[in-house]
Amino acid sequence: MLPKTDPVGLPALAAMALGFFVFLVTLFLARMRARGQAGDSGGKRDNSSILWIILQGVGMGLAAFGPIDASLDPLSPSALVTAAVVLALMLGAAMLFDWSSRTMGRNWALVARTRGDAELVTNGPFALVRNPIYVALAMFMLAMAIAY
């Protein structure tokens, strides 16, 4: 028997889907920027880190699966407020990720690597928090928990 879940509204699920799409587009654009800035910097790329990226994606995907009771009235104040919070968190996560990857410039990469010409980034979001991309991922997970 599946555990009973609290009802959620379709607006929050739609906000989650829209935010997820925006986050993926932001990630894709960051990847394209990184490819354009690539060059041999005397560093070393760790291709085994792609396994951990895949594992993280699978974990996030598994966290999103399960029974969803979308019986909450879509126009109820609860459903609309939840959707607004989810959308704000998802767009905030995408914007923080974008700001962070842009601020890192040539230092950002999808796959872990070292660069011979790397420098410590201390401006932009890094002046406020040491790991803003992790904060963005935490915002993503919080939005998912609220939406589902």
N, C-alpha and C positions, 0 to 999 in steps of 0.2 A: 504494500500500500504506500502511495506517495504521501509525503508530509503535506499538511495543509499550509497554504501560503496566503499572505495578505493580498487582497486585490490591488492591482495597479491599473493606471489609466493608459489608454492608447496614446495620448499626447506625450507622455514621458517616454514611451517606447519609440515614438517617432522622433523625439528630440535626441534620444540616444543614438538612433540610426543616423540622423543628420550629423550629429557631432562626431560619430565614428568615421563617416565619410570625409568630413572636413579634416579630421586628424590624419587619415590615410593620405589625403591630397597633400597636406603639409609635410608629412614624412617623405612622400615621393619627391616633392619639390626640393626638400633639403638634400635628398640623395642626388638629385640632378645637379644642384649647386656644388656638392662635394666632388662629383665627378669632373665638373668644369674646373675646379681648383686643384685637382690632383696633380701630382708631380712626384718625381723621385726626390725624397727629402732625406734619404739615408736611414729611414726608419724601417720597422718590421711590422708586417701585417699578421695578425693571429686569426687565421681562417677557422680555427676550431671554435671561436666565439660565436659563429653563426649557429652552432648547435644550441647554445644557451639562448640566443634570440628566438629560435624556433620553440624551445622549451617554455620560454616566457610567454610567447604567443599562445601556445597550447594551454598553458595554465590559465591565462586570461579568458580564453575561449571556454574552457571547462567551467570557470566560475560563472559564466553567463548562461550556461545550460541548466535546465531544470524546469519544473512545472511553473508556468506563469499564469496567474489568474487575472486576465485583463477585463474583469467585470465592473470595474469602477466606472461610474458615469463619466464620459469624456469631457463633459462641460461642467463638472463639479469643481468648486474652488480647490479642493484637494488635488484633483488631477491636473488642473492648470498650474497651480503653484509648483507642484512636483516637476512638471514639464519645464517650467521656467528655471528652476534650480538645476535640473539635469542639463539643460541647454547652456546655461551660464557656466557650469563646471566644464562641460565638454569644449565649448569655445575658448574658455580660459586656458584649458590644458593645451589646446592646439596653438593658441597665441603664445603661451609661455614656451612651448617647444620650439616654435618658429623663431621667437626672439633669441632663445638660447643657442640654437644651431647657427643663426646668423651672426651672433656675437662671437661664437667660437671660430667662425671662418674656416680656415684650412685645418684647424685642430679637430673639427667634427668629422666623424666617420660612422657609418652604420656598424661596421665590423671593428672590433678593438684593434688598435695599432699604436705603435710608437712612431714618433717623427723626430728626425734629427734636428729640425728647426722649430720644434714645439715651444710654446711659451704659455705661462700660466695666465689664464684669462681672469681678470678681476673687475671688469666693468660690466655694464648692462645688468642682467639678472644675477650674474655671478657676484656682484657687489652686495646683493641682498641675501643670497643663499648659495651655499657651495655647490649644490647639485640640483639646479632648477629643472633639469629634464626628469629627474626622479620625482620632484614635486608635481610636475605635469602628469606623470604616470599615476601618481597617487590620486590626483584630481580625477583622472579617467576612471580609476577603480571606484572611487567614492560615487561618481555619477552613475556608474553601473549598479552599485549596491542600492542606490536610491531608486533608480529606474525599475529594477527588477524586484 
